[in-house]
Amino acid sequence: MAIPVYSYVRFSSKKQEKGDSLRRQSTGGEEWIARNADKGYVAARLTLHDIGVSAFRGKNKHTGALKLFLQEIESGRVQPGAILLVEHLDRLSRQGVGEAYALFTQILNAGVHIAVLKPYEQIYSRESVNDLVGLLLPLIYFYLAFIESKTKSDRLRNVWDHKREKAKDGARFDRRRPSWLDWDDNSQNFILNHGAEAVRFIFESTANGLGQRRVLKELVHRFRPIGTSQRWNSSFVQKVLNDRSVLGERTPKSADEEGNRVQAGEPIQAYYPAVIDEELWYRAQASKEANRRHKGPSSHFINLFSGLLTNAHDGFPMHIQTTRKPDGKQRRLVSYGHISEVVGADSVSVRYSDFEDNVLRYLHEVRPEDLEPQERRNDMPLREQELSGVELRLSQLREALSNPTIGHLPTVLASVGDLEQRRAELLEEISQLKHDQHSERPLQSVKGIVSILKESAIAERDALRIRLRSLIGQLVKSMYLKPEKHFGRVYTLVQINFRNGRYKLIAFGPGFRFGLNEQTCLSDFGVDLTDRVAASSKIVFAQIAEIHAQPPQTPVVDEVPDRIGDAGEVWLRLQRSKMAKQSFRVVPAKVRRFVRFVGHCRSSSEAGKHWNDWVGWLKVEIAAGRMAPATARVTFSRCREFLRWLIQKGAVDDLAELKVSAEVALGMKDHKKEGAA
């Protein structure tokens, strides 16, 4: 009966592929199978090659061909009695005794034999697991393989430690450098070239809120490419923003057992000339993080709250929906669920300009201390002290591992793993603390930009809004909106959740604003907007809307204003005092639409020409399908009532002829019959 032999070939560095390692292992396996052909051994069809794959960190077990072989065993496609052939046990693992022994016994317990060629030929089977004496050699081999790899790693780290000490005295051990630097033979040091200006521009533009695409576009127009590249590309921009060489740091790197360049020790400070300072670095990082929420096609209009807004009723993001009105575009925030026609999605929209005005007003007036964390302290010294202790203990354990007589080896290895993980966590925490220390305070910058935004020139406004959007993203984690419609009017509750864990509630609606310069909490409205069930079930504006919808006393009109707009507001107040609040809801929108269309002309015969233009516009809207005939009729009727009132007050001339032509234009009367009459 044929017994399949799976020959496993592995070496760590891809450079070894050009050497003799592949040929030696492959030939050795083939010769072993040929010598033992009389025992029924035949080469299996499955090829197991891990070329340039490390066993020191167990990558072959997790992603390589060895992982595939383990899966084949588990699936049953590799039957018990099959043989896994390796040149040496260290081809399976160099992780140390614990991990290597677990892998070794996993294969043997599945009934698969392991054949090794060096230091001498031997076959291990399931029975070998219970043979204490027989297991001593494999355990020793695994241990020695781990120590060898560990020694190489430590030796390389020591080399870099020595180079790092020499670098403090100004020594430069090679000419490796980023593309914005040149080597100067006279000074035997690095100098900035023309690319440094482009690098500074990348960081300054990113810190000011520009996205990667816009930065790239500006680079193409303003700077010539640097290095060997013939043109700018987005990958270069992304790489530069993550490269601390711009701060003058040199990060020691070396090839690991996988052939990849990895960090070897701590960065060397002030090795290169710095292009930017740490403040600009951390500002750019914070802005880059905030810009991740603003992905998508760019448009002329800049939404200051892109990626932050959520509808509290249905949980969908709030998007801007733009419609054309007689006086221009109108932008409203509406649930994406409603735009996508999702059943049950919230259909109430919020005028974007009202929302932006109220949120910016709050951010401009809020006190910085209201947003400070309740327990503010500087953890940097504590973290740095703990890091020093962890590194000292790691050094002691690594020294102990080099001692062949060490006891409790698995325990020591586990301790090293735990300490290395804690070291990585501390380094990340310290980096974040530095980020917080060097970044500008977003609230102060928001207040400054809001102060000058309205007075700024149109050409500067987009740049300011981009910067403001980035700062708001650094300050605010999310915003939840709860819009409610009562008596035809929209009232909105907004919960602003800040990144430091604080939150703030503001509310606004017709003639109503709440939350500015006031201490508010969730109990003021009795709802947490992040709780979708509570937010959608509780009505918070019914009483407020009831109060604001009460008709005022009938005003006394002694004199009609001589401008259409002012006269329209007076007439609306008169109508509101006469009509029920439910009936009044459609009146202002129709009349104000007419007022916006005709402008604030004087209420004289001038109104006649504007009325003709207004009727023509209604006719066009009906023909284009943008306005239903019923809506046009209601709009026309309300505006006709307004003009009749103006006629009665003697504010305009008699418009009877215009009235007839308007009705004909709207299809309210038959033109031929009217003419015959």
BAMIRO-694446 format. One line per 3 residues: number of its first residue (from 1); their letters; for each residue y, x, z of C-alpha. Coordinates in Angstrom, 3 decimals. Layout:
BAMIRO-694446
NUM	A	Y X Z | ...
This chain:
BAMIRO-694446
1	MAI	0.000 0.000 0.000 | 3.398 1.385 -1.028 | 5.834 2.118 1.794
4	PVY	9.508 2.042 0.691 | 11.662 4.984 1.754 | 15.417 4.411 1.958
7	SYV	17.192 7.732 1.598 | 20.564 7.735 3.379 | 23.209 10.255 2.300
10	RFS	26.512 10.659 4.182 | 29.267 13.214 4.522 | 32.737 12.823 5.967
13	SKK	35.236 14.499 3.672 | 35.648 13.543 0.050 | 36.219 17.228 -0.651
16	QEK	32.547 17.784 0.205 | 31.615 15.735 -2.845 | 32.723 18.689 -4.983
19	GDS	30.547 21.009 -2.908 | 26.807 21.053 -2.286 | 26.442 18.318 0.318
22	LRR	25.531 15.459 -2.041 | 23.043 17.542 -4.051 | 21.465 19.062 -0.942
25	QST	20.852 15.754 0.828 | 19.697 13.902 -2.309 | 17.339 16.690 -3.399
28	GGE	15.951 17.098 0.106 | 15.083 13.406 0.265 | 13.456 13.363 -3.161
31	EWI	11.319 16.414 -2.347 | 10.178 14.899 0.961 | 9.075 11.692 -0.765
34	ARN	7.218 13.703 -3.428 | 5.391 15.796 -0.811 | 4.242 12.662 1.021
37	ADK	3.346 10.557 -2.014 | -0.314 10.581 -0.937 | 0.690 8.558 2.132
40	GYV	2.027 5.773 -0.081 | 5.723 6.680 0.289 | 7.881 5.590 -2.670
43	AAR	11.648 5.708 -3.144 | 13.284 2.324 -2.522 | 15.567 0.863 -5.181
46	LTL	18.465 0.412 -2.737 | 20.828 3.409 -2.847 | 22.481 4.270 0.464
49	HDI	25.390 6.645 -0.049 | 28.399 6.871 2.299 | 30.627 9.337 0.477
52	GVS	33.634 10.451 2.527 | 32.820 8.044 5.375 | 33.130 9.060 9.013
55	AFR	30.382 8.721 11.582 | 32.592 10.079 14.380 | 34.372 6.730 14.658
58	GKN	31.395 4.703 13.412 | 32.997 3.615 10.144 | 29.684 3.907 8.302
61	KHT	28.181 1.428 10.741 | 31.024 -1.063 10.361 | 31.980 -0.908 6.686
64	GAL	29.722 1.544 4.843 | 26.280 1.633 3.257 | 24.641 1.911 6.663
67	KLF	26.097 -1.487 7.552 | 24.502 -2.882 4.384 | 21.137 -1.430 5.427
70	LQE	21.411 -3.025 8.886 | 22.172 -6.367 7.247 | 19.130 -5.970 4.999
73	IES	16.978 -5.402 8.098 | 18.427 -8.468 9.815 | 17.867 -10.657 6.733
76	GRV	14.221 -9.540 6.448 | 14.596 -7.908 3.042 | 13.746 -4.570 4.662
79	QPG	10.291 -5.111 6.145 | 8.865 -3.462 9.304 | 7.079 -0.232 8.397
82	AIL	9.763 0.858 5.943 | 11.328 4.298 6.431 | 14.981 5.325 6.678
85	LVE	15.204 8.986 5.607 | 18.130 11.183 6.748 | 18.795 14.900 6.546
88	HLD	19.774 15.060 10.232 | 20.333 12.493 12.982 | 24.063 13.267 12.957
91	RLS	24.185 11.577 9.519 | 23.609 8.289 11.354 | 26.196 8.740 14.083
94	RQG	28.539 11.251 15.691 | 30.060 8.772 18.145 | 28.355 10.162 21.227
97	VGE	25.167 9.451 23.134 | 25.852 5.827 24.064 | 26.772 4.457 20.627
100	AYA	24.321 6.689 18.754 | 21.382 5.805 20.969 | 22.128 2.067 20.585
103	LFT	22.086 2.393 16.783 | 18.949 4.554 16.868 | 16.969 2.070 18.980
106	QIL	18.314 -0.929 17.021 | 16.665 0.388 13.854 | 13.430 1.418 15.572
109	NAG	13.061 -1.879 17.469 | 13.248 -3.701 14.130 | 10.033 -1.882 13.123
112	VHI	11.764 0.495 10.701 | 10.822 4.180 11.065 | 13.410 6.978 10.931
115	AVL	12.418 10.227 9.197 | 14.533 13.370 9.660 | 14.324 16.643 7.711
118	KPY	16.235 18.987 10.044 | 15.967 20.973 12.214 | 12.334 20.166 11.412
121	EQI	10.571 17.209 9.811 | 9.730 14.361 12.146 | 9.243 10.595 12.026
124	YSR	10.422 8.353 14.864 | 8.899 4.896 15.363 | 9.180 1.957 17.766
127	ESV	6.842 3.733 20.133 | 9.293 6.659 20.334 | 11.695 4.478 22.314
130	NDL	9.273 4.462 25.227 | 8.496 8.178 24.974 | 10.939 9.814 27.382
133	VGL	10.019 13.354 26.358 | 10.139 12.494 22.673 | 13.597 10.989 23.040
136	LLP	15.138 14.068 24.633 | 15.656 15.846 21.319 | 17.412 12.905 19.579
139	LIY	19.676 12.447 22.592 | 20.546 16.139 22.588 | 21.262 16.073 18.850
142	FYL	23.533 13.056 19.230 | 25.368 14.698 22.100 | 25.830 18.014 20.284
145	AFI	27.074 16.230 17.145 | 29.665 14.366 19.191 | 30.799 17.550 20.968
148	ESK	31.130 19.350 17.630 | 33.340 16.626 16.147 | 35.333 16.358 19.359
151	TKS	35.865 20.112 19.451 | 37.178 20.080 15.885 | 39.573 17.279 16.777
154	DRL	40.800 19.060 19.901 | 41.145 22.362 18.041 | 43.290 20.691 15.406
157	RNV	45.396 19.057 18.097 | 45.899 22.448 19.757 | 46.993 23.955 16.451
160	WDH	49.636 21.261 16.103 | 50.698 21.713 19.729 | 51.318 25.389 18.962
163	KRE	53.248 24.521 15.803 | 55.266 21.964 17.755 | 56.308 24.608 20.290
166	KAK	57.364 26.980 17.494 | 59.334 24.153 15.836 | 61.487 23.855 18.978
169	DGA	62.783 27.352 18.189 | 63.644 26.339 14.625 | 60.453 27.510 12.904
172	RFD	59.401 25.534 9.828 | 55.679 26.002 9.206 | 55.592 24.597 5.660
175	RRR	57.856 23.076 3.033 | 56.384 19.583 3.096 | 59.310 17.147 3.114
178	PSW	60.418 13.648 2.061 | 62.140 13.171 -1.302 | 65.679 13.000 0.102
181	LDW	65.407 16.614 1.323 | 65.394 19.976 -0.474 | 64.342 23.410 0.742
184	DDN	67.046 26.045 1.013 | 65.731 29.602 0.617 | 68.835 31.194 2.108
187	SQN	68.742 29.334 5.417 | 64.977 28.863 5.346 | 65.518 25.235 6.281
190	FIL	65.762 21.732 4.834 | 68.983 20.246 3.471 | 69.934 16.716 2.399
193	NHG	70.115 15.996 -1.326 | 71.721 13.106 -3.263 | 68.920 10.769 -2.170
196	AEA	70.182 10.730 1.432 | 73.052 8.439 0.428 | 70.595 5.980 -1.126
199	VRF	68.445 6.056 2.030 | 71.494 5.288 4.202 | 72.363 2.432 1.865
202	IFE	68.851 0.977 2.224 | 69.106 0.923 6.023 | 72.698 -0.332 6.171
205	STA	71.997 -3.138 3.683 | 68.828 -4.167 5.519 | 70.644 -4.135 8.868
208	NGL	73.292 -6.392 7.313 | 70.657 -8.961 6.399 | 69.893 -8.211 2.741
211	GQR	66.295 -8.773 1.677 | 64.168 -6.212 -0.122 | 64.744 -7.672 -3.583
214	RVL	68.515 -7.619 -3.259 | 68.472 -4.085 -1.838 | 66.360 -2.960 -4.795
217	KEL	68.728 -4.620 -7.258 | 71.705 -2.802 -5.749 | 69.830 0.517 -5.737
220	VHR	69.160 0.235 -9.472 | 72.861 -0.320 -10.195 | 74.369 2.204 -7.779
223	FRP	72.002 5.179 -7.360 | 69.847 7.340 -9.551 | 66.166 7.644 -8.518
226	IGT	65.108 10.489 -6.242 | 62.031 12.668 -6.234 | 59.586 12.537 -9.130
229	SQR	59.998 8.798 -9.694 | 61.804 7.694 -12.845 | 62.940 4.368 -11.366
232	WNS	63.397 2.565 -8.080 | 60.617 0.262 -6.905 | 60.081 -2.094 -3.986
235	SFV	57.256 -0.026 -2.499 | 59.669 2.892 -2.026 | 62.151 0.656 -0.173
238	QKV	59.409 -0.649 2.086 | 58.060 2.854 2.725 | 61.480 4.283 3.595
241	LND	62.181 1.490 6.085 | 58.996 2.458 7.976 | 59.406 6.241 7.722
244	RSV	60.817 7.852 10.861 | 61.480 11.030 8.893 | 64.924 9.522 8.292
247	LGE	65.560 10.172 12.004 | 64.589 13.815 11.568 | 61.061 13.435 12.942
250	RTP	58.043 15.274 11.533 | 54.813 13.423 12.251 | 51.901 15.906 12.253
253	KSA	49.042 14.673 10.103 | 45.622 15.935 9.211 | 42.586 14.751 7.292
256	DEE	40.067 12.935 9.445 | 36.345 12.795 8.753 | 36.989 10.014 6.269
259	GNR	39.377 12.176 4.246 | 42.368 10.039 5.249 | 45.587 11.532 6.593
262	VQA	46.045 10.439 10.193 | 48.531 11.323 12.915 | 47.655 14.473 14.856
265	GEP	49.708 14.504 18.031 | 53.204 13.379 18.942 | 56.087 13.534 16.417
268	IQA	58.206 16.684 16.332 | 61.824 15.764 17.035 | 64.774 17.204 15.041
271	YYP	62.456 18.919 12.561 | 64.340 17.534 9.532 | 68.075 16.804 9.124
274	AVI	68.596 13.190 10.233 | 69.863 10.721 7.614 | 70.613 7.872 10.055
277	DEE	70.820 7.437 13.829 | 68.480 5.455 16.058 | 70.914 2.544 16.423
280	LWY	70.895 1.874 12.678 | 67.103 2.354 12.600 | 66.468 -0.338 15.217
283	RAQ	69.091 -2.672 13.763 | 67.336 -2.462 10.403 | 63.922 -3.068 11.996
286	ASK	65.196 -6.168 13.810 | 66.849 -7.497 10.656 | 63.719 -6.797 8.584
289	EAN	61.613 -8.754 11.069 | 64.044 -11.687 10.960 | 64.076 -11.657 7.146
292	RRH	60.326 -12.265 7.006 | 61.048 -15.930 7.678 | 63.399 -16.120 4.707
295	KGP	60.807 -15.437 2.019 | 60.985 -17.440 -1.149 | 63.173 -17.724 -4.229
298	SSH	66.816 -16.918 -3.584 | 69.489 -19.472 -4.369 | 73.274 -19.479 -4.496
301	FIN	73.489 -21.438 -1.257 | 72.469 -19.507 1.863 | 70.710 -21.569 4.523
304	LFS	71.598 -19.924 7.845 | 68.500 -21.337 9.539 | 65.834 -20.757 6.908
307	GLL	62.347 -20.625 8.437 | 63.521 -21.766 11.890 | 63.720 -25.564 11.603
310	TNA	60.941 -27.999 12.493 | 60.997 -31.796 12.556 | 60.035 -32.787 16.103
313	HDG	58.582 -36.146 14.980 | 55.985 -34.964 12.457 | 55.819 -31.169 12.937
316	FPM	56.774 -30.335 9.336 | 59.435 -27.735 8.487 | 62.893 -29.065 7.640
319	HIQ	64.014 -28.268 4.088 | 67.366 -28.704 2.397 | 67.470 -31.497 -0.171
322	TTR	70.484 -31.453 -2.475 | 71.933 -34.543 -4.177 | 74.972 -34.918 -6.400
325	KPD	77.807 -37.123 -5.243 | 81.141 -38.027 -6.882 | 82.850 -35.349 -4.783
328	GKQ	80.199 -32.683 -5.365 | 76.845 -31.688 -3.874 | 75.564 -33.043 -0.571
331	RRL	72.888 -31.122 1.324 | 70.690 -32.816 3.876 | 67.892 -31.510 6.083
334	VSY	64.737 -33.539 5.619 | 61.114 -33.153 6.677 | 58.966 -31.365 4.110
337	GHI	56.309 -33.965 4.870 | 58.638 -36.680 3.579 | 59.485 -34.614 0.470
340	SEV	55.737 -34.241 -0.171 | 55.199 -37.988 0.430 | 52.894 -37.440 3.400
343	VGA	52.043 -40.737 5.085 | 53.758 -41.022 8.457 | 56.253 -38.211 7.834
346	DSV	59.774 -38.682 9.175 | 62.183 -39.945 6.520 | 65.445 -39.625 8.481
349	SVR	67.613 -36.819 7.156 | 70.499 -34.895 8.723 | 73.614 -33.766 6.920
352	YSD	73.320 -29.966 6.766 | 77.037 -29.336 7.167 | 77.084 -31.359 10.420
355	FED	74.057 -29.481 11.745 | 75.464 -26.056 10.851 | 78.870 -26.871 12.300
358	NVL	77.453 -27.996 15.645 | 74.971 -25.124 16.031 | 77.558 -22.469 15.124
361	RYL	80.068 -24.102 17.443 | 77.539 -23.828 20.262 | 76.597 -20.216 19.466
364	HEV	80.286 -19.322 19.356 | 81.052 -20.875 22.730 | 77.864 -20.092 24.685
367	RPE	78.174 -17.449 27.395 | 75.955 -14.338 27.047 | 74.757 -14.658 30.653
370	DLE	73.335 -18.099 29.837 | 70.811 -16.419 27.530 | 69.834 -13.443 29.676
373	PQE	66.228 -13.367 30.944 | 65.961 -14.597 34.511 | 64.509 -11.259 35.642
376	RRN	66.262 -8.491 33.767 | 65.233 -4.916 34.490 | 64.769 -1.683 32.624
379	DMP	61.058 -0.932 32.436 | 61.477 2.268 30.401 | 61.141 4.768 33.332
382	LRE	58.101 2.914 34.679 | 56.364 2.891 31.305 | 57.129 6.565 30.635
385	QEL	55.856 7.521 34.100 | 52.617 5.607 33.548 | 52.217 7.197 30.102
388	SGV	52.484 10.700 31.614 | 49.759 9.848 34.127 | 47.465 8.432 31.448
391	ELR	47.880 11.508 29.226 | 47.174 13.841 32.154 | 43.968 11.974 33.003
394	LSQ	42.894 11.978 29.340 | 43.363 15.724 29.188 | 41.164 16.149 32.264
397	LRE	38.389 13.950 30.866 | 38.434 15.689 27.487 | 38.055 19.017 29.217
400	ALS	35.146 17.598 31.202 | 33.437 16.413 27.988 | 33.303 19.975 26.709
403	NPT	31.114 20.892 29.676 | 27.427 20.572 28.626 | 26.359 19.948 32.241
406	IGH	28.538 16.869 32.666 | 26.863 13.980 34.459 | 27.249 10.245 33.838
409	LPT	28.284 10.859 30.224 | 28.434 7.149 29.193 | 30.764 6.432 32.128
412	VLA	33.098 9.281 31.142 | 33.160 8.159 27.511 | 33.961 4.599 28.543
415	SVG	36.845 5.861 30.699 | 38.223 7.867 27.782 | 38.119 4.779 25.565
418	DLE	39.924 2.637 28.134 | 42.622 5.263 28.701 | 43.223 5.766 24.981
421	QRR	43.647 2.017 24.549 | 46.142 1.891 27.438 | 48.011 4.860 25.970
424	AEL	48.401 3.018 22.653 | 49.672 -0.075 24.500 | 52.221 1.972 26.453
427	LEE	53.503 3.673 23.309 | 54.011 0.273 21.687 | 55.803 -1.094 24.776
430	ISQ	58.095 1.943 24.946 | 58.920 1.567 21.246 | 59.864 -2.085 21.811
433	LKH	62.037 -1.162 24.793 | 63.848 1.419 22.662 | 64.276 -1.268 20.025
436	DQH	65.936 -3.538 22.583 | 68.183 -0.765 23.872 | 69.462 0.410 20.497
439	SER	69.789 -2.917 18.705 | 73.201 -4.535 18.738 | 73.423 -7.733 20.729
442	PLQ	72.971 -10.496 18.150 | 74.977 -13.070 20.121 | 78.113 -10.924 20.138
445	SVK	77.820 -10.314 16.408 | 77.200 -14.013 15.734 | 80.354 -14.935 17.649
448	GIV	82.362 -12.361 15.705 | 81.154 -13.490 12.288 | 81.605 -17.203 13.097
451	SIL	85.207 -16.460 14.073 | 86.079 -14.951 10.698 | 83.745 -16.929 8.417
454	KES	86.079 -19.834 7.624 | 89.079 -17.578 7.043 | 87.177 -15.111 4.853
457	AIA	87.634 -14.829 1.118 | 85.075 -16.588 -1.073 | 83.815 -13.248 -2.416
460	ERD	83.020 -12.073 1.126 | 81.517 -15.324 2.363 | 77.998 -14.852 0.973
463	ALR	77.681 -11.401 2.521 | 78.844 -12.770 5.880 | 76.412 -15.678 5.705
466	IRL	73.512 -13.332 4.883 | 74.422 -11.174 7.882 | 74.796 -14.262 10.067
469	RSL	71.400 -15.604 8.988 | 69.753 -12.317 9.926 | 71.440 -12.243 13.352
472	IGQ	70.473 -15.836 14.115 | 66.871 -14.934 13.263 | 67.017 -12.089 15.797
475	LVK	68.460 -14.367 18.463 | 66.570 -17.620 17.889 | 62.807 -18.112 17.730
478	SMY	62.783 -21.729 16.516 | 64.779 -24.974 16.386 | 63.320 -28.453 16.718
481	LKP	65.261 -31.431 15.350 | 64.824 -35.033 16.432 | 66.893 -37.250 14.106
484	EKH	67.206 -40.961 14.891 | 68.877 -43.641 12.808 | 70.657 -46.497 14.577
487	FGR	72.912 -49.054 12.869 | 72.907 -47.013 9.683 | 74.050 -43.848 11.455
490	VYT	72.097 -40.672 12.183 | 72.098 -39.110 15.662 | 70.371 -35.751 16.144
493	LVQ	68.951 -33.937 19.165 | 68.359 -30.199 18.655 | 66.339 -27.887 20.901
496	INF	67.195 -24.222 20.298 | 64.420 -21.919 21.543 | 65.682 -18.366 22.038
499	RNG	63.544 -15.264 21.746 | 64.074 -14.332 25.388 | 62.307 -17.527 26.515
502	RYK	65.423 -19.617 27.200 | 66.197 -22.874 25.405 | 69.231 -25.089 24.911
505	LIA	69.727 -28.705 23.914 | 72.620 -29.932 21.827 | 73.131 -33.395 20.361
508	FGP	75.554 -34.833 17.833 | 76.238 -37.980 15.869 | 79.161 -40.135 14.709
511	GFR	81.905 -39.556 17.270 | 79.417 -37.896 19.652 | 78.735 -34.291 20.624
514	FGL	76.814 -32.951 23.632 | 75.761 -29.532 24.874 | 78.817 -27.346 24.304
517	NEQ	80.033 -25.484 27.381 | 77.658 -27.537 29.489 | 74.555 -26.687 31.477
520	TCL	71.805 -28.808 29.983 | 68.099 -29.060 30.559 | 65.266 -31.068 29.075
523	SDF	65.644 -33.721 31.753 | 69.061 -34.660 30.309 | 67.173 -36.373 27.494
526	GVD	63.780 -36.578 29.151 | 61.876 -34.950 26.293 | 60.621 -31.533 25.227
529	LTD	60.927 -31.434 21.438 | 58.084 -28.931 21.116 | 55.833 -31.734 22.406
532	RVA	55.335 -33.710 19.204 | 53.799 -36.759 20.863 | 56.599 -37.065 23.405
535	ASS	59.305 -36.392 20.818 | 58.035 -39.028 18.386 | 57.423 -41.722 20.988
538	KIV	60.658 -41.544 22.992 | 63.917 -43.019 21.678 | 66.851 -41.114 23.178
541	FAQ	69.909 -42.324 21.259 | 69.548 -46.124 21.388 | 72.032 -46.612 24.231
544	IAE	74.505 -44.060 22.888 | 74.373 -45.635 19.422 | 74.869 -49.086 20.941
547	IHA	78.061 -47.924 22.638 | 79.444 -46.209 19.556 | 78.529 -49.156 17.323
550	QPP	80.562 -51.696 19.311 | 83.369 -53.052 17.092 | 86.822 -52.200 18.383
553	QTP	89.556 -54.719 18.868 | 91.190 -55.930 15.653 | 93.952 -53.443 14.895
556	VVD	97.444 -54.621 14.024 | 98.531 -53.324 10.642 | 102.294 -53.206 10.387
559	EVP	102.390 -50.977 7.327 | 99.726 -49.941 4.826 | 99.567 -46.135 4.250
562	DRI	100.665 -45.106 0.792 | 97.543 -43.050 0.085 | 94.235 -44.578 -0.967
565	GDA	92.204 -42.527 1.519 | 94.346 -43.370 4.550 | 94.548 -47.028 3.496
568	GEV	90.753 -47.123 3.150 | 90.245 -45.972 6.753 | 92.620 -48.680 8.004
571	WLR	90.764 -51.337 6.015 | 87.398 -50.128 7.355 | 88.623 -50.473 10.932
574	LQR	89.720 -54.032 10.147 | 86.358 -54.888 8.617 | 84.388 -53.342 11.464
577	SKM	86.190 -55.490 13.991 | 85.172 -58.599 12.066 | 81.548 -57.821 11.194
580	AKQ	78.347 -57.419 13.222 | 77.314 -53.817 13.667 | 74.090 -54.421 11.706
583	SFR	76.022 -55.788 8.728 | 78.684 -53.117 8.774 | 76.345 -50.176 8.196
586	VVP	76.569 -50.155 4.370 | 80.305 -50.772 4.104 | 81.788 -47.341 4.951
589	AKV	79.465 -45.412 2.628 | 80.362 -47.590 -0.372 | 84.097 -47.564 0.222
592	RRF	84.299 -43.887 1.115 | 82.382 -43.105 -2.065 | 85.186 -44.784 -4.010
595	VRF	87.887 -43.074 -1.941 | 86.334 -39.644 -2.518 | 86.096 -40.378 -6.238
598	VGH	89.704 -41.436 -6.790 | 91.044 -38.783 -4.430 | 94.030 -39.246 -2.194
601	CRS	96.329 -40.601 -4.868 | 99.270 -42.769 -3.919 | 98.401 -46.490 -3.857
604	SSE	100.567 -47.566 -6.759 | 99.957 -48.229 -10.435 | 98.283 -44.806 -10.378
607	AGK	95.262 -46.545 -8.860 | 94.689 -48.503 -12.049 | 93.719 -45.429 -14.063
610	HWN	91.437 -44.165 -11.277 | 89.802 -47.569 -11.040 | 88.931 -47.415 -14.744
613	DWV	87.437 -43.951 -14.261 | 85.498 -45.212 -11.230 | 84.009 -48.135 -13.163
616	GWL	83.070 -45.809 -16.015 | 81.304 -43.502 -13.569 | 79.313 -46.416 -12.122
619	KVE	78.278 -47.402 -15.629 | 77.074 -43.866 -16.374 | 75.113 -43.710 -13.109
622	IAA	73.343 -47.000 -13.947 | 72.507 -45.873 -17.485 | 71.141 -42.541 -16.250
625	GRM	68.958 -44.239 -13.645 | 70.661 -42.446 -10.735 | 71.935 -45.684 -9.235
628	APA	70.220 -49.055 -9.095 | 72.218 -51.980 -10.532 | 71.994 -53.771 -7.158
631	TAR	73.537 -50.769 -5.394 | 76.265 -50.604 -8.031 | 77.054 -54.298 -7.543
634	VTF	77.333 -53.918 -3.761 | 79.477 -50.818 -4.195 | 81.720 -52.593 -6.677
637	SRC	82.022 -55.678 -4.439 | 83.081 -53.687 -1.362 | 85.616 -51.685 -3.338
640	REF	86.975 -54.867 -4.957 | 87.487 -56.383 -1.500 | 89.387 -53.276 -0.487
643	LRW	91.611 -53.425 -3.570 | 92.263 -57.141 -3.067 | 93.451 -56.341 0.431
646	LIQ	95.773 -53.705 -0.993 | 97.112 -56.290 -3.479 | 97.667 -58.810 -0.699
649	KGA	99.589 -56.231 1.275 | 101.670 -55.433 -1.786 | 100.435 -51.865 -1.901
652	VDD	99.291 -51.991 -5.596 | 100.071 -54.043 -8.663 | 97.973 -57.025 -9.715
655	LAE	94.670 -55.636 -11.100 | 93.212 -58.899 -12.429 | 92.632 -57.548 -15.955
658	LKV	90.920 -54.455 -14.613 | 88.719 -56.656 -12.475 | 87.471 -58.536 -15.567
661	SAE	86.780 -55.346 -17.521 | 84.942 -53.856 -14.542 | 82.651 -56.871 -14.235
664	VAL	81.849 -56.693 -17.930 | 81.107 -52.971 -17.674 | 78.693 -53.624 -14.829
667	GMK	76.952 -56.422 -16.687 | 78.143 -58.996 -14.206 | 79.661 -61.116 -16.981
670	DHK	78.899 -61.618 -20.648 | 81.699 -60.009 -22.666 | 81.337 -62.358 -25.648
673	KEG	81.380 -65.469 -23.487 | 84.361 -64.125 -21.595 | 86.199 -63.501 -24.845
676	AA	85.319 -66.973 -26.202 | 86.570 -68.575 -23.007
